[in-house]
Amino acid sequence: MIICIDVGNSNIKYAIFDGDKLRFSFRVATDLKRTSDEYGAQLVSMLTFNGISGKEVTGGIFSSVVPSLDYTIEHMLRVYFNIVPLQIAPGMKTGLKMRVDNAHEVGADRIVNNVSALKKYGCKKPMIVVDFGTATTFNILAADGEFVGGVIAPGIKGALESLVSGTAKLPRVEIEAPKSVIATNTVTNMQAGIVFGFAGLVQYIVKKIKKELKAEEVVTIATGGFSETIAKETNCIDVIDRMLTLDGLKYLYDLNCSEEVV
C-alpha cells in the first residue's frame, strides 16, 4: 500500500492506496507545533481504525507548501513506517511542461494538481484548475498540456477570518450560501458577501482567462474544501474533483517510484 500526503497551510490530507484502489482518505488540521511522533501516532491510529497495519504501507509520497513541516513528515514516515518517501520538488519527473518566468516558484500543490488534471481530464482542450484552499489558485493549461500561468487570490477562510478579526462586532459564521443575496441579519449578510463575493471573483477571473486564451472550449476543474459551495453559485465550473491532488500524488509516485523509492 502507498500513502500520499498533501501538506497544506490549513490542513494535511492523507490517502491510502492499495494498487490503484483508494482504501480511505482523511484530513487533519496543520499544526506547526506538532512533532513527528504526534503525527505518527495519529496516522497509525487512523490506519488501525480502518483495519490496516503500518507494515502494509510500503511506500509514500508527499507534497508540501509548509517547508517547516517537510522534515517532520519525512522523519515520521521513516520512523513509523520504515519508508523513504518521495517529495514533490524541483528535479522530480512530472512530465509537466511549464511556460512561466521561474518554474521553481510554482507551489508543489499546483504542480500536482496540473499533472493530475492532465492525467484524468486531458482532452486536447485548454483547462483551468481552480483550487479552493488557504489561497484560491487558478492554474491555466494550454491545449497541448503546457502550464502557461495562473492567478493567486485570497482564500475563502482567510478572507472571512480577516473580516472577523478586523471588526469588533462581526461573528464567525458557517461558510454557506444564504437563501438570498439581499440578507436581513448579520450572519446572512456575511455569508452572502463571502460566498457570492467569491463566486463572482471566480466567474470573472475564469471569464478573463477564457478571453485571453482565445479558445472555443475550456474545461474548468475545481478542487479544495469549498469547491462545491462556490460551484453551486457559478456556471463556469465543469468538474468538481475533491481527490484531484491526492490522485495526482499517486500518479507521480507510480511515475517515479522505480527510480526513487528504496
C-alpha positions as CSV (number, residue, x, y, z in Angstrom):
1,M,0.0,0.0,0.0
2,I,1.1,3.5,-0.7
3,I,0.5,6.6,1.4
4,C,0.0,10.0,-0.3
5,I,0.2,13.2,1.8
6,D,-0.8,16.7,0.8
7,V,0.6,19.2,3.4
8,G,-1.3,22.5,3.1
9,N,-1.3,25.6,5.2
10,S,-4.6,24.8,6.9
11,N,-5.0,21.0,6.5
12,I,-2.9,17.9,5.9
13,K,-4.7,15.4,3.7
14,Y,-3.9,11.7,3.6
15,A,-4.8,8.9,1.2
16,I,-4.0,5.2,1.3
17,F,-4.0,3.4,-2.0
18,D,-3.9,-0.4,-2.5
19,G,-2.7,-0.6,-6.0
20,D,-4.9,1.8,-7.9
21,K,-7.8,1.5,-5.4
22,L,-8.3,4.1,-2.8
23,R,-8.7,2.4,0.6
24,F,-9.5,5.6,2.6
25,S,-8.6,9.2,3.0
26,F,-8.8,11.8,5.8
27,R,-7.6,15.2,6.8
28,V,-6.3,16.8,9.9
29,A,-5.5,20.4,10.9
30,T,-2.0,21.6,10.1
31,D,-0.1,22.2,13.3
32,L,3.4,23.6,13.2
33,K,4.0,22.7,16.8
34,R,3.1,19.0,16.5
35,T,6.1,16.6,16.5
36,S,6.8,13.8,14.1
37,D,5.8,11.4,16.9
38,E,2.5,13.1,17.3
39,Y,1.8,13.0,13.6
40,G,3.0,9.3,13.5
41,A,0.8,8.3,16.4
42,Q,-2.2,10.0,14.8
43,L,-1.6,8.3,11.5
44,V,-1.1,4.9,13.0
45,S,-4.3,5.3,14.9
46,M,-6.2,6.1,11.7
47,L,-4.7,3.2,9.9
48,T,-5.6,0.8,12.8
49,F,-9.2,2.2,12.9
50,N,-9.5,1.3,9.2
51,G,-8.1,-2.2,9.6
52,I,-4.6,-1.5,8.1
53,S,-1.3,-2.4,9.7
54,G,1.6,0.1,9.3
55,K,3.7,-2.8,7.9
56,E,1.3,-2.9,4.9
57,V,2.4,0.6,3.9
58,T,5.5,0.1,1.6
59,G,5.9,3.5,0.0
60,G,4.9,7.1,0.3
61,I,5.0,10.5,-1.4
62,F,4.1,14.0,-0.1
63,S,3.8,17.5,-1.4
64,S,4.2,20.4,0.9
65,V,3.7,24.2,0.9
66,V,4.8,24.4,4.5
67,P,8.6,24.0,4.5
68,S,8.9,23.9,8.3
69,L,7.0,20.6,8.3
70,D,8.9,18.9,5.5
71,Y,11.4,17.2,7.9
72,T,8.7,16.4,10.4
73,I,6.6,14.5,7.8
74,E,9.6,12.8,6.2
75,H,11.0,11.7,9.6
76,M,7.6,10.4,10.7
77,L,7.4,8.2,7.6
78,R,10.9,6.9,8.1
79,V,10.5,6.1,11.8
80,Y,6.9,4.8,11.9
81,F,6.7,3.1,8.5
82,N,10.3,2.4,7.6
83,I,9.9,4.1,4.2
84,V,11.9,6.8,2.5
85,P,9.1,9.0,0.9
86,L,9.3,10.9,-2.3
87,Q,8.7,14.6,-2.1
88,I,7.4,16.9,-4.8
89,A,10.4,19.1,-5.5
90,P,12.4,20.5,-8.5
91,G,14.0,17.8,-10.4
92,M,11.2,15.2,-9.9
93,K,9.9,13.6,-13.1
94,T,6.4,15.0,-13.7
95,G,6.0,15.3,-17.4
96,L,4.6,18.8,-17.0
97,K,5.9,21.4,-19.4
98,M,5.9,24.9,-17.9
99,R,6.0,28.3,-19.7
100,V,6.4,30.6,-16.7
101,D,9.1,33.0,-15.6
102,N,10.5,30.8,-12.8
103,A,9.3,27.2,-12.6
104,H,10.9,26.8,-9.1
105,E,8.4,29.4,-7.7
106,V,5.4,27.2,-8.6
107,G,4.0,25.6,-5.5
108,A,4.1,21.8,-5.2
109,D,0.4,21.6,-4.8
110,R,-0.2,23.4,-8.1
111,I,2.2,21.1,-9.9
112,V,0.5,18.1,-8.6
113,N,-3.0,19.5,-9.5
114,N,-1.9,20.3,-13.0
115,V,-0.4,16.8,-13.5
116,S,-3.5,15.2,-12.1
117,A,-5.8,17.3,-14.3
118,L,-3.9,16.3,-17.4
119,K,-3.9,12.6,-16.4
120,K,-7.6,12.5,-15.5
121,Y,-9.2,15.0,-17.9
122,G,-6.6,15.9,-20.6
123,C,-8.7,16.1,-23.8
124,K,-6.8,18.4,-26.2
125,K,-8.6,21.4,-24.7
126,P,-7.3,24.2,-22.5
127,M,-8.0,23.7,-18.8
128,I,-8.4,25.9,-15.8
129,V,-7.7,24.2,-12.5
130,V,-9.1,26.1,-9.5
131,D,-8.1,25.1,-6.0
132,F,-10.1,26.5,-3.1
133,G,-7.5,26.1,-0.4
134,T,-5.8,28.6,2.0
135,A,-5.3,30.6,-1.1
136,T,-7.6,30.4,-4.2
137,T,-5.4,29.4,-7.1
138,F,-6.1,29.3,-10.8
139,N,-3.8,27.2,-13.0
140,I,-4.1,27.5,-16.7
141,L,-3.1,24.6,-19.0
142,A,-2.9,25.2,-22.8
143,A,-4.4,22.7,-25.2
144,D,-1.0,21.0,-25.6
145,G,-0.8,20.4,-21.8
146,E,1.7,23.2,-21.1
147,F,1.3,25.2,-17.8
148,V,1.2,28.8,-19.0
149,G,0.5,30.6,-15.8
150,G,-2.1,31.3,-13.3
151,V,-3.8,33.6,-10.6
152,I,-3.5,33.6,-6.9
153,A,-6.3,35.1,-4.9
154,P,-7.1,35.2,-1.2
155,G,-8.7,32.0,0.3
156,I,-12.2,31.9,1.5
157,K,-11.4,31.1,5.1
158,G,-8.6,33.7,5.3
159,A,-10.9,36.3,3.9
160,L,-13.6,35.5,6.5
161,E,-11.0,35.5,9.3
162,S,-9.7,38.9,8.2
163,L,-13.2,40.3,8.2
164,V,-13.9,38.9,11.7
165,S,-10.6,39.8,13.3
166,G,-10.6,43.3,11.8
167,T,-14.0,44.2,13.3
168,A,-15.3,44.4,16.8
169,K,-18.8,43.0,16.4
170,L,-18.9,40.7,13.5
171,P,-19.1,37.0,14.5
172,R,-17.6,33.9,12.9
173,V,-20.1,32.2,10.7
174,E,-20.5,29.0,8.7
175,I,-19.4,29.4,5.1
176,E,-22.6,28.5,3.2
177,A,-24.8,30.4,0.8
178,P,-27.9,32.1,2.3
179,K,-31.2,31.9,0.5
180,S,-30.9,35.5,-0.8
181,V,-28.2,37.9,-1.7
182,I,-30.4,40.6,0.0
183,A,-29.7,39.4,3.5
184,T,-31.7,40.5,6.6
185,N,-29.4,39.8,9.5
186,T,-25.7,40.0,10.3
187,V,-24.9,36.3,9.8
188,T,-26.6,36.0,6.4
189,N,-25.1,39.4,5.3
190,M,-21.6,38.0,5.9
191,Q,-22.5,34.7,4.3
192,A,-23.8,36.5,1.2
193,G,-20.6,38.6,1.0
194,I,-18.2,35.7,1.3
195,V,-20.0,33.1,-0.8
196,F,-21.5,35.3,-3.5
197,G,-18.4,37.5,-3.5
198,F,-16.1,34.6,-4.2
199,A,-18.4,33.2,-6.7
200,G,-18.3,36.5,-8.6
201,L,-14.5,36.5,-8.3
202,V,-14.2,33.0,-9.8
203,Q,-16.8,33.8,-12.5
204,Y,-14.9,37.0,-13.6
205,I,-11.4,35.5,-13.5
206,V,-12.4,32.4,-15.4
207,K,-14.1,34.7,-18.0
208,K,-11.0,36.8,-18.3
209,I,-8.8,33.7,-18.7
210,K,-11.0,32.3,-21.4
211,K,-10.9,35.6,-23.3
212,E,-7.1,35.7,-23.2
213,L,-6.8,32.0,-24.2
214,K,-9.0,32.7,-27.3
215,A,-10.2,29.2,-27.2
216,E,-13.7,28.0,-28.1
217,E,-13.9,25.4,-25.4
218,V,-12.1,25.5,-22.0
219,V,-12.6,22.8,-19.2
220,T,-12.7,24.3,-15.7
221,I,-11.9,21.8,-12.9
222,A,-12.5,22.8,-9.2
223,T,-10.9,21.1,-6.1
224,G,-10.5,22.0,-2.5
225,G,-12.7,22.3,0.5
226,F,-15.1,25.0,-0.8
227,S,-15.3,23.8,-4.4
228,E,-18.8,22.5,-4.2
229,T,-20.1,25.6,-2.3
230,I,-18.8,28.0,-4.9
231,A,-19.6,25.8,-7.9
232,K,-23.3,25.9,-7.0
233,E,-23.3,29.7,-7.4
234,T,-21.5,29.8,-10.7
235,N,-21.9,28.4,-14.2
236,C,-18.2,28.3,-15.1
237,I,-17.1,25.1,-13.3
238,D,-17.4,21.9,-15.3
239,V,-15.9,19.4,-12.9
240,I,-15.6,19.1,-9.1
241,D,-12.8,16.7,-8.0
242,R,-12.1,16.7,-4.3
243,M,-9.4,14.0,-4.8
244,L,-7.5,15.8,-7.6
245,T,-4.3,16.4,-5.5
246,L,-4.2,13.0,-3.8
247,D,-4.8,11.2,-7.1
248,G,-2.0,13.3,-8.6
249,L,0.4,12.3,-5.9
250,K,-0.4,8.6,-6.5
251,Y,0.3,9.0,-10.2
252,L,3.6,10.8,-9.6
253,Y,4.6,8.1,-7.1
254,D,4.0,5.4,-9.8
255,L,5.9,7.6,-12.4
256,N,8.9,8.0,-10.1
257,C,9.0,5.0,-7.7
258,S,11.1,2.7,-9.8
259,E,13.9,5.2,-9.7
260,E,13.5,6.9,-6.3
261,V,12.0,4.6,-3.7
262,V,14.2,2.3,-1.6
